[in-house]
Amino acid sequence: MAALYVRLEGWPVTERQSTSERPTTDRRRGPVARLRDARIRTKLGLILIVPITALIGVAAVQLVGTGQDVLQARQAIRQARLADDATALTTQLQTERTLAAALLTTPKQKQGAAARAYREQIAKADRQLREYRAARAGVDSSERNLTDLLGRIDTQLDELDPLRRSIEKRDIIPLSTAVFSYRSLIADLLAYRQTLANVAGSDEAANLARGASAMASHTEMTSQEQEVGIVMLAGGSDVTSAQHESFQANLEGQAEALRAFRDAVDGDHVTAMERTIAGRGVGANTDTPLPGDRHALTTAQTQNDIIAAQRYEGDLSRASAGGTGTISGDVGTAQWTRTMGTRVALSGLVETRLREEFRALVQQQENDLLRQLVAESAAVSLMVLVAIAIALLTARSMARSLHRLEAGALSVAYQELPDTVARLRDPGTLGTLTADDLAAGVQDVVARPSQDEIGQVSEAFNVVHRETVRIAAEQATLRSSVSTMFVNLARRSQLLVDRLIRRIDQMEQGEQNPDRLGQLFHLDHLATQMRRNDENLLVLVGVDVSRARRESAALGDVLRAAQSQVEQYTRIELGVVDMGVDVAGRAVNDLVHLIAELLDNATSFSPPDTIVTAEACWIGNRVYVTITDAGAGIRADRLTELNRRLADPPSVDASLSRNMGLAVVGRLARHIGATVELRSALPGTLAEVVIPQDILESPGYRSVPDPTSARRRVETPQTVRAAAPARPSIGLPPHPATAAAAEPPSRPAGSAWFQIASTSRPEQASGVPDGSRDEAPPPRASATGRWESPADDGWRLAAASSRLAGHGTTGGLPRRDPQAQLVPGSVTRAPAPVRRQRSAEEVRGTLSSYHRGLQRARIGELYQPGEPE
């Protein structure tokens, strides 16, 4: 093992050598050789320093800044989309405010149309509100200090529905309060529009954002003028001072908004705005129709509305407080609302054009930034590739060496060593070779590429591989020796036990004393357990202990054979066992051994005064054998561990001596393809054995049995003659036909499960002729078509003299009276024989001999000792 502890520097060296004693000729070698033999730390430094420096120097300066610009542009786009939805919502709320003012100023007897128009506008505003909230969810309110503003907007939108209900009820809220609530919400929406200038990525975009905000303010002032005019017209000549001041303030606000617009944008946008406000180049007959409900207006109609609105505006502006001014008689609420609505739509059209231009410009900026980011990333990638190429030139020798080392290590780990260990499991693999001879013949799986650390690790790995193979060979030799020793000991013990059993059989045959005969029975059971223990040892070492068997065996016989191998067999009761199921001969002995181990375990770990029940049921295409005891049970964690060991039997070690039975059960179950599972069955434990279909056989004349057929009592009518099943269900024999008038059977009736080796079909019942024996000619039919026989007269006399009454046992089974079915008068009754009284000792001896004979017959038929193993 000293080879495992060699140093990894200056290979080969002794343990007393130090790195200072390495040859000095390495220092005079060329730079390429020194680079090849340099330490891994130095090589890694040369590989990583160039690409890391390039990546940090270029990517940190270029990509980070460009990425921030892209993120800012995307945030601007999201805010612009939200601003568009906010502007659309503002337009709907302005119209809703106007209709609310009209509703509140209309007399109750005439407000039906106004109320309908108000409700319709509410529906339109709600649709736009849903779009706004969807866009609002995509904007982080923590950015650009928008938390307070967006929070106020959200709060006022939540309060919008109560305001609408109050307006519809009219008497609850005054006009001024309703108008103020709308103005406050619209003002906050316009304030959010003004924040777009802060996120614009260029001066041009910022100017467009400021211009759009100015036009939004102009639209709001125009809408407020419309609302104030409605209130003034509703009051007639009684114009209040507050109304007059509000009207004049709206006019001044419009002028201020237009001045802000002219300051924000260039001359082309100012010219386009003035043309649109004047109604030139817009209308349904042009490419630019008006938005909303004004889309059908032509250019001429639009200009007429503008002229009328200016005239109405002059009349209202000249009206002074206290009614000193005059309002044209043709100015009504409807005319004022319609004409001012056209002006509001024209102002909103200018704002919409600016918003679209702003959004397109911001989108173009984002695209430009993305292209710039891609270009810079490509440049950085090119630099990284150049750095990697330089690093690869330096690290090529090390990379190849590491690749060979990795390939060799993986080959050893996943192919060489597993294959070698698998071959060494066969005791004949070594033959006459020793472990050292086998290790010496192992070739190096990793070639030593250089004199650096990688080469030293490669050589050390080859040494480890050889040592591993040698140790595996030694372990295989040891396992083979131990297995051979176990097999020899178990075989010798088997021979001795077989001789002991034969000797006990000879003593039983000549023994007449019931007490000594019972002791011999007990010794016989102990010897049987010793033989099963020897078989367990052979199973654990991997020797097939199954005796060759050609005939199948009934499932019930398999259970009884397993029962006979258990010391406390008297505590075992066989419950319901489905009929018509045979176990293939190749699996009979293993299945008997498996079930016997489970029965032995159940009787050993349950109170001696309890019963262990074994049942077997055919379900689907499998047979389920359940063994239930009334013991103390098993903990859940312990039960899980035992089931795991049953499903995957562990390798042989010292711990198996404590749970040898379960280990044997797991290996036998795997050998025949069965599964075994332990479950809790309060009280006690339930062991379930699932027998697969491939080791099951059913007699040819029977179909797959119904699991419930063996549990159902079948009453056979007197007139029906049917063939009895060859192998009835254990635990519930077939119910005989009551009062069946039939001739005696052709052979003695008996349970078919005593005939284990028989595979022929069962004989038909005696009432159904099969043509295999000579029969008397059938009686002829009379001319009337009735069957007659010479005994008819006797039967008629018997029927005339007395009536046969059906009778049976207290349990419901029929009871047969000797000669009750004979024709009256045809047989002379013989005197009843005198019965001899036997002593209790004679009765016990007879019953013990009978029981022992049955047990020996069953075991002999299942195991067939005379056949080769």
Secondary structure, 3 states (H helix, E strand, C coil): CHHHHCCCCCCCCCCCCCHHHCCHHHHHCCHHHHHHCCCHHHHHHHHHHHHHHHHHHHHHHHHHHHHHHHHHHHHHHHHHHHHHHHHHHHHHHHHHHHHHHHHHHCCHHHCHHHHHHHHHHHHHHHHHHHHHHHHHCCCCCCHHHCHHHHHHHHHHHHCHHHHHHHHHHCCCCCHHHHHHHHHHHHHHHHHHHHCHHHHCCCHHHHHHHHHHHHHHHHHHHHHHHHHHHHHHHHCCCCCCHHHHHHHHHHHHHHHHHHHHHHHHCCHHHHHHHHHHHCCCCCCCCCCCCCCHHHCCCCHHHHHHHHHHHHHHHHHHHHCCHHHCCCCCCCCCHHHHHHHHHHHHHHHHHHHHHHHHHHHHHHHHHHHHHHHHHHHHHHHHHHHHHHHHHHHHHHHHHHHHHHHHHHHHHHHHHHHHHHHHHHHHCCCCCCCCCCHHHHHHCCCCCCCCCCCCHHHHHHHHHHHHHHHHHHHHHHHHHHHHHHHHHHHHHHHHHHHHHHHHHHHHHHHHHHCCCHHHHHHHHHHHHHHHHHHHHHHHHHHHCCCCCCCCCCCCEEHHHHHHHHHHCCCCHHHEEEEEECCCCEECHHHHHHHHHHHHHHHHHHHHCCCCCCCEEEEEEEECCEEEEEEECCCCCCCHHHHHHHHHHHHCCCCCCHHHHCCHHHHHHHHHHHHHCCEEEEEECCCCEEEEEEECHHHEECCCCCCCCCCCHHHCCCCCCCCCCCCCCCCCCECCCCCCCCCCCCCCCCCCCCCHHHCCCCCCCCCCCCCCCCCCCCCCCCCCECCCCCECCCCHHHHHHHHHHCCCCCCECCCCCECCCCCCCCCCCCCCCCCCCCCCCCCHHHHHHHHHHHHHHHHHHHHHHHHCCCCCC
